[in-house]
Amino acid sequence: MTEFLAALAVFLCSHSIPAMPQVRAGLVRLLGERLYLAVYAATSLLILAWLIGAARRAPFLPLWDVSASAYWAPLLAMPAAIFLLVSGLLAANPLSVALRSKAFDVRAPGIVGITRHPVLWAFAIWSAAHMVPNGDLVSAILFGGFMVFALAAMPMIDRRKSRQLGMGWQRLASATSALPFAATLAGRGLPAWPRGQLLLATAITVTAYLALLLAHAALFGPDPTAVLR
């Protein structure tokens, strides 16, 4: 348990400290934008791998009984989570976590027209879905912590981006919403997508989902396809 808590603390610090405006600005000045993002992404993946490994090595302390039907939660939710993650990484989005921070076309915002925080929603859905079939203390802390972290980051990023972008934030944010499909339900209609992006995101999502189904047992232990047999 000690290793898991240490890994969790490092993970939280590695994401909260660089998010501070002065810290991030200093690192960008030192490394440049591209190198900073590359180092940040690589470091985050390494720490995440350590955290998941530490969680698997931690003592099992059950909190609730888990039935076979509980595996339907990630089976049904993960396509949406993967699609949000993939399309969020493909999209230009200066309003949230993204690989490309340039402004998007408000006439064809793609996934950003559904929610301006697609990557964060992907992690929130992934976390919530994986809490259900993992009824132990460590999993509840791990996935519950991820979910709270992702959801809490959304209003914080909105405030920071609003200060940074000024009137530009108002113009871009008017084409989207933090809550998925809230802008659509408010009467703005379904968003158009940049040419080819929806097809590419769908193809990657299907491929990644099938690959995870086949490799999940080997990589992480539990076999999510067992409920299908």
VOPAGU-2260 file (C-alpha; in pm, 1 decimal, decimal comma):
REM VOPAGU-2260
SITE   aa  ch    i         X         Y         Z
SITE  MET   A    0       0,0       0,0       0,0
SITE  THR   A    1     290,6     236,3      73,9
SITE  GLU   A    2     422,8     212,3    -282,2
SITE  PHE   A    3      75,3     274,9    -424,2
SITE  LEU   A    4      17,7     585,2    -211,3
SITE  ALA   A    5     363,4     717,0    -302,3
SITE  ALA   A    6     298,5     660,7    -673,5
SITE  LEU   A    7     -41,3     829,5    -643,6
SITE  ALA   A    8     113,5    1131,6    -470,7
SITE  VAL   A    9     380,4    1162,1    -741,6
SITE  PHE   A   10     115,0    1131,6   -1012,8
SITE  LEU   A   11     -99,2    1407,2    -861,3
SITE  CYS   A   12     199,9    1636,7    -808,9
SITE  SER   A   13     329,2    1575,4   -1161,7
SITE  HIS   A   14      -1,7    1700,9   -1301,0
SITE  SER   A   15     -92,0    1976,5   -1055,2
SITE  ILE   A   16     245,7    2150,6   -1021,1
SITE  PRO   A   17     316,9    2193,6   -1397,1
SITE  ALA   A   18     -39,3    2324,5   -1434,3
SITE  MET   A   19      53,2    2630,5   -1226,4
SITE  PRO   A   20      87,2    2921,8   -1472,6
SITE  GLN   A   21     426,6    3040,9   -1345,6
SITE  VAL   A   22     574,0    2689,7   -1337,1
SITE  ARG   A   23     447,3    2602,8   -1684,5
SITE  ALA   A   24     564,1    2932,8   -1830,7
SITE  GLY   A   25     911,1    2881,0   -1684,8
SITE  LEU   A   26     937,9    2528,1   -1821,7
SITE  VAL   A   27     819,8    2639,8   -2166,1
SITE  ARG   A   28    1079,6    2919,1   -2169,5
SITE  LEU   A   29    1349,2    2671,5   -2068,5
SITE  LEU   A   30    1257,8    2384,2   -2301,3
SITE  GLY   A   31    1037,0    2533,5   -2570,3
SITE  GLU   A   32     671,8    2439,8   -2624,8
SITE  ARG   A   33     727,5    2121,2   -2827,7
SITE  LEU   A   34    1001,1    1973,7   -2606,1
SITE  TYR   A   35     807,0    2061,8   -2291,5
SITE  LEU   A   36     498,5    1878,7   -2419,0
SITE  ALA   A   37     707,5    1577,3   -2523,4
SITE  VAL   A   38     884,4    1555,6   -2186,7
SITE  TYR   A   39     558,5    1609,0   -1999,2
SITE  ALA   A   40     379,6    1336,2   -2197,2
SITE  ALA   A   41     664,6    1085,5   -2158,9
SITE  THR   A   42     697,8    1154,8   -1786,8
SITE  SER   A   43     322,3    1124,3   -1735,6
SITE  LEU   A   44     313,4     786,3   -1910,9
SITE  LEU   A   45     602,7     653,2   -1702,1
SITE  ILE   A   46     443,8     768,2   -1376,9
SITE  LEU   A   47     106,9     627,0   -1484,1
SITE  ALA   A   48     269,7     290,4   -1560,3
SITE  TRP   A   49     430,9     293,2   -1215,7
SITE  LEU   A   50     100,0     384,6   -1052,0
SITE  ILE   A   51     -88,8     102,8   -1224,9
SITE  GLY   A   52     186,9    -144,9   -1138,9
SITE  ALA   A   53     185,8     -32,9    -775,8
SITE  ALA   A   54    -192,5     -71,2    -764,6
SITE  ARG   A   55    -165,9    -430,3    -890,0
SITE  ARG   A   56      96,6    -508,6    -623,0
SITE  ALA   A   57    -102,6    -350,2    -338,6
SITE  PRO   A   58    -301,8    -565,1     -90,8
SITE  PHE   A   59    -657,0    -653,1    -196,7
SITE  LEU   A   60    -908,4    -501,8      48,1
SITE  PRO   A   61   -1264,0    -570,0     -76,4
SITE  LEU   A   62   -1529,6    -299,6     -46,2
SITE  TRP   A   63   -1821,5    -453,6    -239,3
SITE  ASP   A   64   -1911,2    -778,7    -410,7
SITE  VAL   A   65   -1849,0    -786,9    -785,2
SITE  SER   A   66   -2068,5    -997,8   -1013,3
SITE  ALA   A   67   -1993,0   -1097,1   -1372,5
SITE  SER   A   68   -2248,4    -843,0   -1496,0
SITE  ALA   A   69   -2031,0    -562,1   -1355,4
SITE  TYR   A   70   -1797,6    -604,8   -1652,6
SITE  TRP   A   71   -2070,3    -469,0   -1878,8
SITE  ALA   A   72   -1993,2    -120,1   -1743,0
SITE  PRO   A   73   -1648,7     -90,4   -1906,8
SITE  LEU   A   74   -1753,5    -297,3   -2208,3
SITE  LEU   A   75   -2028,1     -47,4   -2291,5
SITE  ALA   A   76   -1855,4     270,6   -2175,6
SITE  MET   A   77   -1508,7     225,3   -2322,6
SITE  PRO   A   78   -1602,6     284,6   -2689,3
SITE  ALA   A   79   -1726,2     631,6   -2590,6
SITE  ALA   A   80   -1416,7     695,5   -2377,3
SITE  ILE   A   81   -1178,6     585,8   -2653,4
SITE  PHE   A   82   -1363,2     792,2   -2914,1
SITE  LEU   A   83   -1348,1    1102,7   -2694,9
SITE  LEU   A   84    -977,2    1047,9   -2631,7
SITE  VAL   A   85    -885,1     982,0   -2994,7
SITE  SER   A   86   -1095,8    1259,8   -3144,4
SITE  GLY   A   87    -982,3    1496,8   -2869,7
SITE  LEU   A   88    -617,6    1430,5   -2953,2
SITE  LEU   A   89    -682,6    1472,4   -3325,7
SITE  ALA   A   90    -869,1    1801,3   -3287,0
SITE  ALA   A   91    -734,5    2153,6   -3271,2
SITE  ASN   A   92    -847,2    2278,6   -2931,5
SITE  PRO   A   93    -702,7    2578,4   -2744,8
SITE  LEU   A   94    -968,7    2545,0   -2472,9
SITE  SER   A   95    -848,6    2226,8   -2299,5
SITE  VAL   A   96    -599,6    1939,8   -2300,2
SITE  ALA   A   97    -495,7    1880,9   -2662,4
SITE  LEU   A   98    -198,0    1808,2   -2884,0
SITE  ARG   A   99    -279,4    2108,7   -3104,7
SITE  SER   A  100    -364,7    2431,3   -2925,2
SITE  LYS   A  101    -446,9    2638,8   -3232,4
SITE  ALA   A  102    -798,9    2776,5   -3276,4
SITE  PHE   A  103   -1060,2    2551,4   -3433,2
SITE  ASP   A  104   -1311,0    2646,0   -3702,6
SITE  VAL   A  105   -1634,1    2733,3   -3519,4
SITE  ARG   A  106   -1824,6    2624,4   -3832,5
SITE  ALA   A  107   -1677,6    2271,9   -3808,1
SITE  PRO   A  108   -1553,2    2221,1   -3452,0
SITE  GLY   A  109   -1586,4    1842,0   -3456,9
SITE  ILE   A  110   -1557,6    1681,3   -3114,7
SITE  VAL   A  111   -1493,6    2022,5   -2956,5
SITE  GLY   A  112   -1848,3    2116,3   -3057,4
SITE  ILE   A  113   -1974,9    1829,0   -2842,8
SITE  THR   A  114   -1754,9    1914,9   -2544,9
SITE  ARG   A  115   -1455,1    2142,4   -2511,1
SITE  HIS   A  116   -1295,0    1887,7   -2273,2
SITE  PRO   A  117   -1305,0    1559,2   -2470,8
SITE  VAL   A  118    -979,7    1417,1   -2330,4
SITE  LEU   A  119   -1079,9    1488,6   -1970,6
SITE  TRP   A  120   -1424,5    1335,4   -2026,1
SITE  ALA   A  121   -1253,0    1028,3   -2172,2
SITE  PHE   A  122   -1056,1     981,2   -1850,9
SITE  ALA   A  123   -1362,6    1047,7   -1634,7
SITE  ILE   A  124   -1569,9     785,9   -1820,5
SITE  TRP   A  125   -1282,0     536,1   -1821,2
SITE  SER   A  126   -1236,0     582,3   -1446,6
SITE  ALA   A  127   -1604,2     555,8   -1356,3
SITE  ALA   A  128   -1654,8     247,4   -1573,8
SITE  HIS   A  129   -1356,7      68,3   -1420,5
SITE  MET   A  130   -1464,1     136,0   -1062,5
SITE  VAL   A  131   -1769,7     -87,7   -1104,9
SITE  PRO   A  132   -1596,5    -425,3   -1166,5
SITE  ASN   A  133   -1309,5    -349,0    -926,4
SITE  GLY   A  134   -1463,7    -356,7    -583,0
SITE  ASP   A  135   -1151,8    -307,1    -370,6
SITE  LEU   A  136   -1006,8     -13,7    -179,7
SITE  VAL   A  137    -704,4      48,7    -402,2
SITE  SER   A  138    -914,7      45,6    -720,2
SITE  ALA   A  139   -1168,3     280,8    -562,3
SITE  ILE   A  140    -890,1     523,3    -469,1
SITE  LEU   A  141    -719,7     488,7    -807,8
SITE  PHE   A  142   -1018,1     516,8   -1039,9
SITE  GLY   A  143   -1216,4     744,4    -809,2
SITE  GLY   A  144    -916,4     974,7    -784,2
SITE  PHE   A  145    -875,8     982,2   -1162,0
SITE  MET   A  146   -1244,0    1063,8   -1207,0
SITE  VAL   A  147   -1243,3    1346,5    -951,5
SITE  PHE   A  148    -916,5    1482,1   -1093,2
SITE  ALA   A  149   -1054,3    1489,0   -1448,9
SITE  LEU   A  150   -1385,5    1649,4   -1351,5
SITE  ALA   A  151   -1224,4    1906,7   -1121,4
SITE  ALA   A  152    -976,3    2005,2   -1392,5
SITE  MET   A  153   -1252,4    2123,2   -1628,7
SITE  PRO   A  154   -1362,7    2440,7   -1443,9
SITE  MET   A  155   -1000,9    2516,7   -1352,3
SITE  ILE   A  156    -895,1    2498,4   -1717,3
SITE  ASP   A  157   -1196,4    2709,3   -1818,4
SITE  ARG   A  158   -1089,8    2983,8   -1578,2
SITE  ARG   A  159    -726,3    2971,9   -1688,9
SITE  LYS   A  160    -807,1    2969,8   -2059,9
SITE  SER   A  161   -1058,4    3251,2   -2014,4
SITE  ARG   A  162    -786,1    3467,3   -1861,6
SITE  GLN   A  163    -532,1    3371,1   -2127,8
SITE  LEU   A  164    -751,3    3405,9   -2436,4
SITE  GLY   A  165    -981,3    3690,4   -2330,1
SITE  MET   A  166   -1243,2    3765,6   -2595,6
SITE  GLY   A  167   -1109,4    3479,1   -2804,1
SITE  TRP   A  168   -1223,8    3238,6   -2534,7
SITE  GLN   A  169   -1576,3    3379,0   -2547,0
SITE  ARG   A  170   -1591,2    3341,5   -2926,0
SITE  LEU   A  171   -1464,6    2982,6   -2927,6
SITE  ALA   A  172   -1651,5    2870,5   -2615,2
SITE  SER   A  173   -1980,3    2991,6   -2763,2
SITE  ALA   A  174   -1956,7    2705,0   -3014,4
SITE  THR   A  175   -1923,3    2436,0   -2748,4
SITE  SER   A  176   -1992,0    2341,3   -2385,6
SITE  ALA   A  177   -1815,8    2171,5   -2095,7
SITE  LEU   A  178   -2093,6    1913,9   -2052,1
SITE  PRO   A  179   -2115,5    1681,6   -2354,9
SITE  PHE   A  180   -2401,8    1768,7   -2591,1
SITE  ALA   A  181   -2518,1    2061,1   -2373,1
SITE  ALA   A  182   -2459,3    2301,1   -2662,9
SITE  THR   A  183   -2654,8    2071,1   -2895,3
SITE  LEU   A  184   -2946,6    2048,2   -2652,2
SITE  ALA   A  185   -2938,9    2427,7   -2615,9
SITE  GLY   A  186   -3031,1    2453,7   -2983,4
SITE  ARG   A  187   -2694,6    2488,7   -3155,4
SITE  GLY   A  188   -2736,5    2160,8   -3344,3
SITE  LEU   A  189   -2490,8    1879,3   -3402,6
SITE  PRO   A  190   -2144,6    2010,3   -3491,0
SITE  ALA   A  191   -1987,8    1964,0   -3832,3
SITE  TRP   A  192   -1650,3    1789,8   -3843,2
SITE  PRO   A  193   -1326,5    1878,6   -4022,6
SITE  ARG   A  194   -1287,1    1679,2   -4342,8
SITE  GLY   A  195   -1205,2    1313,0   -4274,3
SITE  GLN   A  196   -1160,3    1356,1   -3899,1
SITE  LEU   A  197   -1477,3    1175,2   -3791,0
SITE  LEU   A  198   -1399,1     873,4   -4010,1
SITE  LEU   A  199   -1039,4     858,2   -3887,6
SITE  ALA   A  200   -1140,7     887,6   -3521,2
SITE  THR   A  201   -1403,0     615,0   -3563,9
SITE  ALA   A  202   -1157,2     379,3   -3735,3
SITE  ILE   A  203    -893,9     428,6   -3465,0
SITE  THR   A  204   -1156,4     384,4   -3192,7
SITE  VAL   A  205   -1280,8      51,7   -3330,3
SITE  THR   A  206    -925,0     -76,5   -3377,2
SITE  ALA   A  207    -813,8      32,3   -3030,1
SITE  TYR   A  208   -1125,0    -110,2   -2862,9
SITE  LEU   A  209   -1082,3    -452,0   -3024,0
SITE  ALA   A  210    -710,3    -451,7   -2942,8
SITE  LEU   A  211    -781,5    -371,0   -2578,2
SITE  LEU   A  212   -1043,3    -646,2   -2557,0
SITE  LEU   A  213    -792,8    -900,6   -2686,6
SITE  ALA   A  214    -491,6    -779,1   -2487,7
SITE  HIS   A  215    -654,3    -667,7   -2161,6
SITE  ALA   A  216    -611,6    -999,1   -1980,1
SITE  ALA   A  217    -244,3   -1025,0   -2076,2
SITE  LEU   A  218    -166,7    -662,4   -1990,5
SITE  PHE   A  219    -379,8    -599,1   -1682,6
SITE  GLY   A  220    -510,8    -934,2   -1553,2
SITE  PRO   A  221    -893,2    -923,5   -1571,7
SITE  ASP   A  222   -1054,4   -1053,6   -1890,9
SITE  PRO   A  223   -1343,9    -821,8   -1987,2
SITE  THR   A  224   -1462,9   -1064,2   -2255,5
SITE  ALA   A  225   -1542,0   -1334,6   -1998,4
SITE  VAL   A  226   -1893,1   -1193,5   -1956,9
SITE  LEU   A  227   -1954,4   -1254,7   -2328,2
SITE  ARG   A  228   -1884,8   -1626,4   -2303,3
